[in-house]
Amino acid sequence: MLNLRPYQQVLSDRRSVAFSLAGFVARLPMSMTGIGIVLLVSLTTGSFGLAGLLTAAATLAGAVVAPLWGRATDRVGQARVLLLTVLINVPSVALLVMAIELAWPLAVSLAAAIGVGIGFSLAGSAVRARWTLRLNGSPLLHTAFALEAMLDEVVFIIGPVLVTFLATALHPALGVSISAVIGLIGAVALAAQRSSQPPIRWTPHGHKGSRRLPWRVLVPVAIASGALGMVFGGMELNIVAFAKEAGVLPYAGLILVAWSFGSLVAGAVTGAIIWRASPARRFRVGAIMLTLSLLPLPFVSHPLGVALLLILSGMAIAPILIASVGVIQSAVDQSRLTEALAWNSTGMVAGVAAGAAAVGYVIDNSGAQAGFVAVAIAGFLLTLSAQFVRGPDRGAETDQMPATTLNPDSTDTSPAESSRPPVGTRN
């Protein structure tokens, strides 16, 4: 049954809307950096293989450091980490642009791409941690996660179109450069809202004062998210190559928008439904649906046909992403939630790196239609790995907080309230 009132309740809280909007701006580079690097390198050097290599280097570096940034965020606060990452990212993007434009040695380009990845923002995890702090134990938390998933899709609607226009109509380097500037603005805006960030957990002896991460739950989700990332990374690169082969390169961003539009619609519906199925079960079903939707793509050669199929395919994305956050939130203590979400991001980003590199190799050797086959294979890996995703044990009890609703004039949650463990649907 559809119920739109939860969205109205969530959006009535001005403080939450403020950090959500700042996080939205900070996340825009998430959809711009990868395709921006692809366009910069492919338009300047003509090599999709090199574009895939540098994109993979950036995303793999981001995957390695994400848990470290997540742990640092939980221990020293979001503001410091958000500012530090963006101060690494912006100079690295500038160095990468110069290295490609001036044909500097490959080692310089790789070092710059790694710096770009190290500076990837954890704004998405940071915003979701803030929502969990304010709505822990409330059924509105599911709606808030759905809202953030929809904003992610808006990010992937706006970002690719903007970066493609800037790179193809104005200058190949402009797309990724503007992306870095937008990320700087968003990170500063989110970091400035210190009152809504989760309180710093003072644990002098590491994390002995907080619960252990539930690896039995977390590892399967991270592995499945890695396979999902392979689909994302491969599809992003392959759409650019497909558009170039079809003679519609300036519209590559619009084709990717079709994918995000389908996900946006599905995300809105998902957040309005009162679900009986657990997040883990919804993750498994969504993985199967996404894989099935990828199978026709290798047999379609017209850009409009590909765009229409991507709308259908995208309808499986937001439900999967919402479910993955739900599985983790239901099993992880609040004091380590950002770190746990970062591990999930690590799996996703590592998958994007592998997908971009593998599909880039396939494109250079066999073309974009073969690239769609490679993306479909990644979908099969997603379906297989998703079958191992499970929620917390039914016998594992968590302390429940009473369900709450938001008051537009409410104060921020106190440290005492936020120290209670999260509660969520158990599998």
C-alpha positions as CSV (number, residue, x, y, z in Angstrom):
1,M,0.0,0.0,0.0
2,L,1.3,3.4,-0.9
3,N,1.6,6.1,1.7
4,L,3.1,9.5,0.8
5,R,2.7,11.0,4.3
6,P,6.1,9.7,5.5
7,Y,7.8,11.8,2.9
8,Q,5.9,14.9,4.2
9,Q,7.0,14.1,7.7
10,V,10.6,13.6,6.8
11,L,10.8,16.8,4.8
12,S,9.2,18.9,7.5
13,D,12.4,18.8,9.6
14,R,14.4,21.9,8.5
15,R,17.7,20.7,10.0
16,S,17.5,17.4,8.3
17,V,16.6,18.9,4.9
18,A,19.6,21.3,5.3
19,F,22.2,18.5,5.7
20,S,20.5,16.4,3.1
21,L,20.7,19.2,0.5
22,A,24.4,19.8,1.4
23,G,25.1,16.1,1.1
24,F,23.3,16.1,-2.3
25,V,25.7,18.8,-3.6
26,A,28.7,17.0,-2.1
27,R,27.6,13.7,-3.9
28,L,27.3,15.3,-7.3
29,P,31.0,14.4,-8.2
30,M,30.0,10.8,-7.6
31,S,28.3,10.8,-10.9
32,M,30.7,13.2,-12.7
33,T,34.2,12.2,-11.8
34,G,34.3,8.8,-13.5
35,I,32.6,9.8,-16.7
36,G,34.6,13.1,-16.6
37,I,37.9,11.1,-16.5
38,V,36.6,8.9,-19.3
39,L,35.8,11.9,-21.5
40,L,38.9,13.8,-20.7
41,V,41.2,10.8,-21.5
42,S,39.3,9.4,-24.5
43,L,38.7,12.7,-26.2
44,T,42.3,13.8,-25.6
45,T,44.2,10.5,-26.3
46,G,41.6,8.4,-28.2
47,S,42.1,5.4,-25.8
48,F,39.2,3.9,-23.9
49,G,41.7,1.4,-22.4
50,L,43.7,4.2,-20.8
51,A,40.5,5.9,-19.7
52,G,39.3,2.7,-18.0
53,L,42.8,2.2,-16.4
54,L,42.8,5.6,-14.8
55,T,39.2,5.4,-13.7
56,A,40.0,2.0,-12.2
57,A,43.0,3.5,-10.4
58,A,40.9,6.3,-8.9
59,T,38.0,4.0,-7.8
60,L,40.3,1.3,-6.4
61,A,42.2,3.8,-4.3
62,G,38.9,5.1,-3.0
63,A,37.8,1.5,-2.2
64,V,41.0,0.9,-0.2
65,V,40.8,4.1,2.0
66,A,37.0,4.3,2.4
67,P,36.9,2.1,5.6
68,L,39.8,4.1,7.0
69,W,38.0,7.4,6.3
70,G,34.8,5.8,7.8
71,R,36.6,4.9,11.0
72,A,38.2,8.3,11.2
73,T,34.8,9.9,10.8
74,D,33.4,7.9,13.7
75,R,36.3,8.9,15.9
76,V,37.1,12.5,15.1
77,G,33.9,13.7,13.5
78,Q,32.5,14.2,10.0
79,A,33.6,17.8,9.6
80,R,37.3,17.2,9.8
81,V,37.3,14.2,7.5
82,L,35.0,15.9,4.9
83,L,37.4,18.8,4.6
84,L,40.5,16.7,4.5
85,T,39.2,14.5,1.7
86,V,38.2,17.4,-0.5
87,L,41.6,19.1,0.1
88,I,43.2,15.9,-1.3
89,N,40.7,15.5,-4.2
90,V,40.8,19.0,-5.7
91,P,44.6,19.3,-6.2
92,S,44.7,15.7,-7.5
93,V,42.1,16.5,-10.2
94,A,44.1,19.5,-11.2
95,L,47.2,17.3,-11.5
96,L,45.4,14.7,-13.6
97,V,44.1,17.3,-16.0
98,M,47.6,18.7,-16.5
99,A,49.1,15.3,-16.9
100,I,46.6,14.3,-19.7
101,E,46.6,17.7,-21.5
102,L,50.4,17.9,-21.5
103,A,51.0,14.2,-22.2
104,W,53.1,13.7,-19.1
105,P,54.3,10.1,-18.3
106,L,51.7,7.5,-17.4
107,A,53.1,7.3,-13.9
108,V,52.1,10.9,-13.2
109,S,48.6,10.3,-14.5
110,L,48.2,7.2,-12.3
111,A,49.5,9.0,-9.2
112,A,47.0,11.8,-9.8
113,A,44.1,9.3,-10.4
114,I,45.0,7.6,-7.1
115,G,45.0,10.9,-5.3
116,V,41.5,11.6,-6.8
117,G,40.3,8.3,-5.4
118,I,41.8,8.9,-2.0
119,G,39.9,12.1,-1.9
120,F,36.5,10.6,-2.7
121,S,33.9,12.0,-0.4
122,L,32.0,9.9,2.1
123,A,29.1,12.4,2.0
124,G,26.6,9.6,1.3
125,S,27.5,7.6,4.3
126,A,27.8,10.8,6.4
127,V,24.3,11.9,5.5
128,R,22.8,8.5,6.2
129,A,24.5,8.4,9.6
130,R,22.9,11.7,10.4
131,W,19.5,10.4,9.4
132,T,20.0,7.3,11.6
133,L,21.0,9.6,14.5
134,R,17.8,11.6,14.2
135,L,15.4,8.8,13.4
136,N,16.8,5.7,15.0
137,G,13.9,3.4,15.9
138,S,11.4,5.3,13.8
139,P,9.7,3.8,10.7
140,L,10.5,7.1,9.1
141,L,14.2,6.0,8.8
142,H,13.3,3.7,5.9
143,T,11.6,6.7,4.2
144,A,14.7,8.8,4.8
145,F,16.9,6.1,3.2
146,A,14.6,6.0,0.3
147,L,14.8,9.8,0.0
148,E,18.6,9.6,-0.1
149,A,18.4,6.9,-2.7
150,M,16.2,9.1,-4.9
151,L,18.7,12.0,-4.4
152,D,21.4,9.6,-5.5
153,E,19.5,9.1,-8.7
154,V,19.0,12.8,-9.2
155,V,22.7,13.1,-8.9
156,F,23.1,10.5,-11.7
157,I,20.6,12.4,-13.8
158,I,22.2,15.8,-13.4
159,G,25.8,14.9,-13.2
160,P,26.4,12.9,-16.5
161,V,24.4,15.4,-18.6
162,L,26.4,18.3,-17.1
163,V,29.8,16.7,-17.4
164,T,29.1,15.4,-20.9
165,F,28.0,18.9,-22.1
166,L,31.0,20.6,-20.5
167,A,33.5,18.1,-21.9
168,T,32.1,17.7,-25.5
169,A,30.8,21.2,-26.1
170,L,33.3,23.3,-24.3
171,H,36.6,21.5,-23.4
172,P,37.5,17.9,-22.5
173,A,39.0,18.9,-19.1
174,L,36.1,21.1,-18.0
175,G,33.7,18.4,-16.9
176,V,36.0,16.7,-14.3
177,S,37.3,20.2,-13.2
178,I,33.8,21.5,-12.5
179,S,33.1,18.3,-10.7
180,A,35.9,18.9,-8.2
181,V,34.7,22.5,-7.6
182,I,31.2,21.3,-6.9
183,G,32.5,18.6,-4.5
184,L,34.5,21.3,-2.6
185,I,31.4,23.5,-2.2
186,G,29.2,20.6,-1.0
187,A,31.8,19.3,1.5
188,V,32.3,22.7,3.0
189,A,28.5,23.2,3.3
190,L,28.0,19.7,5.0
191,A,31.0,20.1,7.3
192,A,29.7,23.5,8.5
193,Q,26.6,21.8,9.9
194,R,28.3,20.4,12.9
195,S,25.3,20.4,15.2
196,S,23.6,17.6,13.2
197,Q,26.6,15.3,12.9
198,P,26.9,12.2,15.1
199,P,28.8,12.8,18.3
200,I,32.4,11.8,18.5
201,R,32.9,8.5,20.2
202,W,35.9,8.8,22.6
203,T,37.4,5.3,22.6
204,P,41.1,5.7,23.7
205,H,41.8,2.0,23.2
206,G,40.4,1.7,19.7
207,H,36.8,0.4,19.4
208,K,36.8,-1.6,22.7
209,G,34.0,0.6,23.9
210,S,31.7,-0.2,21.0
211,R,30.3,-3.3,19.4
212,R,32.2,-5.3,16.9
213,L,31.3,-5.1,13.3
214,P,28.9,-7.9,12.3
215,W,31.2,-9.4,9.5
216,R,28.8,-12.3,8.9
217,V,26.3,-9.7,7.7
218,L,28.6,-7.1,6.3
219,V,31.0,-9.2,4.1
220,P,28.2,-10.8,1.9
221,V,26.7,-7.3,1.4
222,A,30.0,-5.8,0.5
223,I,30.8,-8.6,-2.0
224,A,27.4,-8.3,-3.6
225,S,27.8,-4.5,-3.7
226,G,31.1,-5.1,-5.5
227,A,29.3,-7.1,-8.2
228,L,26.8,-4.3,-8.4
229,G,29.6,-1.8,-8.7
230,M,31.0,-3.8,-11.7
231,V,27.6,-3.3,-13.4
232,F,27.8,0.4,-12.7
233,G,31.4,0.9,-13.7
234,G,31.1,-1.2,-16.9
235,M,27.8,0.4,-17.9
236,E,29.1,4.0,-17.5
237,L,32.1,3.3,-19.7
238,N,30.2,1.3,-22.2
239,I,27.5,3.9,-22.7
240,V,30.2,6.5,-23.7
241,A,31.7,4.0,-26.1
242,F,28.3,3.0,-27.5
243,A,27.3,6.7,-28.0
244,K,30.6,7.3,-29.8
245,E,30.1,4.4,-32.1
246,A,26.5,5.4,-32.8
247,G,27.6,9.0,-33.6
248,V,25.7,10.5,-30.7
249,L,28.5,11.1,-28.2
250,P,27.1,14.5,-26.9
251,Y,24.0,12.5,-25.8
252,A,25.9,9.9,-23.8
253,G,24.9,11.6,-20.6
254,L,21.2,11.6,-21.6
255,I,21.3,7.9,-22.2
256,L,22.8,7.3,-18.7
257,V,20.0,9.6,-17.4
258,A,17.5,7.0,-18.6
259,W,19.0,4.5,-16.2
260,S,18.9,6.9,-13.3
261,F,15.3,8.0,-14.1
262,G,14.1,4.5,-13.9
263,S,15.8,4.1,-10.5
264,L,14.4,7.4,-9.3
265,V,10.8,6.3,-10.0
266,A,11.4,3.0,-8.3
267,G,13.0,4.7,-5.3
268,A,10.0,6.9,-4.8
269,V,7.7,4.0,-4.8
270,T,9.9,1.9,-2.5
271,G,10.0,4.6,0.1
272,A,6.2,4.9,0.1
273,I,5.5,1.2,0.5
274,I,5.1,-0.5,3.9
275,W,7.2,-3.6,3.3
276,R,6.7,-7.0,4.9
277,A,9.8,-8.5,3.2
278,S,13.1,-8.0,5.0
279,P,15.8,-5.7,3.4
280,A,17.9,-8.8,2.8
281,R,15.2,-10.5,0.8
282,R,14.5,-7.4,-1.2
283,F,18.2,-7.2,-2.0
284,R,18.2,-10.7,-3.4
285,V,15.0,-10.2,-5.5
286,G,16.3,-6.8,-6.8
287,A,19.5,-8.4,-7.9
288,I,17.7,-11.0,-10.0
289,M,15.5,-8.4,-11.6
290,L,18.5,-6.2,-12.5
291,T,20.3,-9.1,-14.1
292,L,17.3,-10.1,-16.2
293,S,16.9,-6.5,-17.4
294,L,20.5,-6.4,-18.7
295,L,20.1,-9.5,-21.0
296,P,18.5,-7.7,-24.0
297,L,21.1,-4.9,-24.3
298,P,23.7,-6.7,-26.4
299,F,21.0,-7.2,-29.1
300,V,20.0,-3.5,-29.4
301,S,21.9,-1.1,-31.6
302,H,19.7,2.0,-31.7
303,P,20.4,4.6,-29.0
304,L,16.6,5.1,-28.3
305,G,16.1,1.4,-27.8
306,V,19.1,1.3,-25.4
307,A,17.7,4.3,-23.4
308,L,14.2,2.7,-23.1
309,L,15.7,-0.6,-21.8
310,L,17.8,1.3,-19.3
311,I,14.7,2.9,-17.9
312,L,13.4,-0.6,-17.2
313,S,16.7,-1.7,-15.9
314,G,17.1,1.3,-13.6
315,M,13.9,0.4,-11.8
316,A,15.8,-2.4,-10.0
317,I,18.7,-0.1,-8.8
318,A,17.2,2.1,-6.1
319,P,15.4,-0.8,-4.3
320,I,18.7,-2.7,-4.2
321,L,20.6,0.3,-2.8
322,I,17.9,1.0,-0.2
323,A,17.8,-2.6,0.9
324,S,21.7,-2.8,1.2
325,V,21.7,0.2,3.6
326,G,18.7,-1.3,5.5
327,V,20.6,-4.6,6.0
328,I,23.7,-2.9,7.4
329,Q,21.8,-0.4,9.6
330,S,19.8,-3.2,11.1
331,A,22.9,-5.1,12.2
332,V,25.4,-2.4,13.1
333,D,25.8,-0.3,16.3
334,Q,25.3,3.4,15.8
335,S,28.9,4.1,17.0
336,R,30.3,2.3,14.0
337,L,27.7,2.9,11.4
338,T,29.8,5.2,9.2
339,E,32.6,2.7,9.1
340,A,30.2,-0.1,8.3
341,L,28.7,1.9,5.4
342,A,32.2,2.7,4.2
343,W,33.0,-1.0,4.0
344,N,29.9,-1.4,1.8
345,S,31.2,1.6,-0.3
346,T,34.6,-0.2,-0.6
347,G,32.9,-3.2,-2.2
348,M,30.9,-1.0,-4.5
349,V,33.9,1.1,-5.5
350,A,36.2,-1.9,-6.0
351,G,33.5,-3.3,-8.3
352,V,33.3,-0.1,-10.3
353,A,37.1,-0.2,-10.7
354,A,37.1,-3.8,-11.9
355,G,34.1,-3.3,-14.2
356,A,35.5,-0.2,-15.8
357,A,38.9,-1.8,-16.4
358,A,37.4,-5.1,-17.8
359,V,34.8,-3.5,-20.0
360,G,37.3,-0.9,-21.2
361,Y,39.5,-3.8,-22.4
362,V,36.5,-5.5,-24.1
363,I,35.5,-2.3,-25.8
364,D,39.0,-1.7,-27.2
365,N,39.1,-5.2,-28.6
366,S,35.5,-6.0,-29.6
367,G,33.4,-2.8,-29.5
368,A,30.4,-1.6,-27.4
369,Q,28.0,-4.4,-28.1
370,A,30.5,-6.8,-26.6
371,G,30.8,-4.4,-23.7
372,F,27.1,-4.9,-23.0
373,V,27.7,-8.7,-22.8
374,A,30.4,-8.1,-20.2
375,V,28.0,-5.9,-18.2
376,A,25.4,-8.7,-18.3
377,I,28.0,-11.2,-17.0
378,A,28.6,-8.8,-14.1
379,G,24.9,-9.0,-13.5
380,F,25.1,-12.7,-13.1
381,L,27.8,-12.3,-10.5
382,L,25.5,-9.9,-8.7
383,T,22.7,-12.4,-8.6
384,L,25.0,-15.2,-7.4
385,S,26.6,-13.2,-4.6
386,A,23.2,-11.7,-3.5
387,Q,22.0,-15.1,-2.5
388,F,24.4,-15.0,0.4
389,V,23.1,-11.7,1.8
390,R,21.3,-12.2,5.1
391,G,20.2,-10.0,7.9
392,P,21.0,-10.3,11.6
393,D,20.2,-13.6,13.4
394,R,16.6,-13.7,14.7
395,G,18.0,-14.5,18.1
396,A,20.3,-11.5,18.1
397,E,18.3,-9.0,20.2
398,T,18.8,-5.2,19.8
399,D,17.6,-2.5,22.2
400,Q,14.7,-0.8,20.6
401,M,14.0,2.9,20.8
402,P,10.4,4.1,20.6
403,A,9.3,5.2,17.2
404,T,9.5,8.9,16.8
405,T,8.3,11.5,14.4
406,L,10.0,14.6,13.4
407,N,9.2,18.1,14.6
408,P,10.4,20.9,12.4
409,D,11.6,22.8,15.4
410,S,13.0,19.8,17.2
411,T,16.5,20.0,18.6
412,D,19.3,17.7,17.6
413,T,19.5,14.3,19.2
414,S,21.7,14.3,22.3
415,P,24.7,12.0,22.6
416,A,22.9,9.9,25.2
417,E,20.0,9.2,22.8
418,S,22.3,8.5,19.9
419,S,24.4,6.0,21.8
420,R,21.5,3.5,21.7
421,P,22.1,0.7,19.2
422,P,20.1,0.9,16.0
423,V,17.1,-1.2,15.3
424,G,15.9,-2.5,12.0
425,T,14.1,-5.3,10.2
426,R,15.7,-8.7,11.0
427,N,15.8,-11.4,8.3
